[in-house]
Every structure is written in C-alpha cells, then in structure tokens.
Amino acid sequence: MEQEKDNFWLYIGGIIIATVVGVFLLKSREMESVPAKAYEETRAQVEKQIQNAKP
C-alpha cells in the first residue's frame, strides 16, 4: 500500500511538470510566430490608446 501511495504522488508530480513544460513550449512557439517588431508596434499602440483614454 505504501508503494502505491508513493507512485500516486510521482504520477501527479509528473503530470504537473509535463503541463508546465508544455505551456512554456507552446507560449514560446506562439511568440516566435509573431515578429518582434510587430509585437513592439502593437504594444506601443496599446499604450498610446491607454494614455489617450485617461482623463
């Protein structure tokens, strides 16, 4: 019984680690698909709109 309990937490830990790694891989791949210049331009436009919206 004790060995089964230990394996349970190993499986849970493995699933959590795999999920975190998968999210980071997908996020980095998504950022690569957007050119850096386009990202910076979009960010600048959003900041400008936020400044204009403030009274």
Helices and strands as residue ranges (DSSP letters): H 2-33, H 36-53
